[in-house]
């Protein structure tokens, strides 16, 4: 996630010891990490982002699909098109629909509770990040860069969001100054005077300390006064920043979130998404956002499955399952239309001769089809389990996350969680049909009653959200 928000631009920037992240990974013999870093740099150059997918499974799925399409188009389809053109057309349609649904699931909204709060920080790095960091003076160089970004923001931007960014940059500047004062106090305690080469007055700027104090007593007094002044400025900056953040949240309609935070009821909120948790929602760490009625994060579609895309995901899995099974039907036709007639004409001996001599030609095509059919058995097994699990969860009105983690509302509905099928207890034909209808109509009105919940488990009762305290804040001086 750090690479997504701008860290990919820092892979060639040295740290205080003069090592870049890539050089450090090389020295630690983390070769896979080095390859991942270089891959992110190449993708950033080609596509403007450090990766195409957040995990390797989505790329593996694309490779599997591409290989099966090529095999079918170049070997299977030519062998059966003369006698069974409808089979070629049917499999092509199934695969095309499966790919369309995969893309739809990849880019669909699974039910985000809030817009993304972890945004790119590339605008803070500058065009050349290596020039904004000085190995000899790391703190001072970062403080100077922070000032440059702040001045640029002041001169080019207006509005509420840029104002919040200005206050955050100002607070960062004070943090750098505090580190400079801490380093100066440390060096003074070690006994280095103003004429010592290690003295901060010679190599670093001390914006709160005046020059010309050679004795340690005057230097100590100056440090004390600078520390007090900095604390006052930090306190004022923190107050202004906190007020600006509250005003921004209120403008976004997050008064209820602020009320819970003030009361210390952090189980009711997500501080990363800055929102109140809805009933059966969950924060997805892979994507850094909360999802309403989150089922699971699926690496094959590189997206979370939630209330917003559960129907399209179910249809995608069903179509993909039908596509893989129909592929075996086309292999069966290929065997009877092409392979068996060739064997009856004596081509089996030519096949053995090709395998033993290493000359792979048209005779090896049946073997390649057979091997692919064997590998695809994994997908048959996986999709069978996925279909069964998704269908069962739909009929029982539970999610994959709930069956694995067993949160409190699940334990209220199912007090006994022993056995493999504990979440099916109490399920009747009528309830299964009702749950199925709710699944396809996205109806969540019966969830609180089904899980014996209360309004506080999902949201505060209408009209009881207290926002007066935050709205009565005095104006910023």
Secondary structure, DSSP 8 states (H G I E B T S, - for coil): -TTTTTGGGGTT---TTS--HHHHHHHTT-HHHHHHHHHHHHHHHHHSSS-SSSSHHHHHHHHHHHHHHHHIIIIIHHHHTTT-HHHHHHHHHHHHHHHHHHHHHHHS---BSS---S---GGGT-S-GGGG--STTHHHHHHHHHHHHHHHHHHH--SHHHHHHHHHHHHHHHHHHHHHHHHHHHHHHTT--TTSTT-HHHHS--TTS-S---SHHHHHHHHHHHHHHHHHHHHHHHHHHHHHHHHHHHHTT-HHHHHHHHHT-GGGEETTTTEE--TT-EEETTTTEEETT--EEETTTTEEE-TTTHHHHHHHHHHHHHHHHHHHHHHHHHIIIIIHHHHHTTHHHHHHHHHHHT--SGGGHHHHHHHHHHHHHHHHHHHHHHHHHHHHHHHHT--HHHHHH--HHHHHH-S---STTGGGTT--HHHHHHHHHHHHHT--TTHHHHTT--HHHH---TT----HHHHT-----
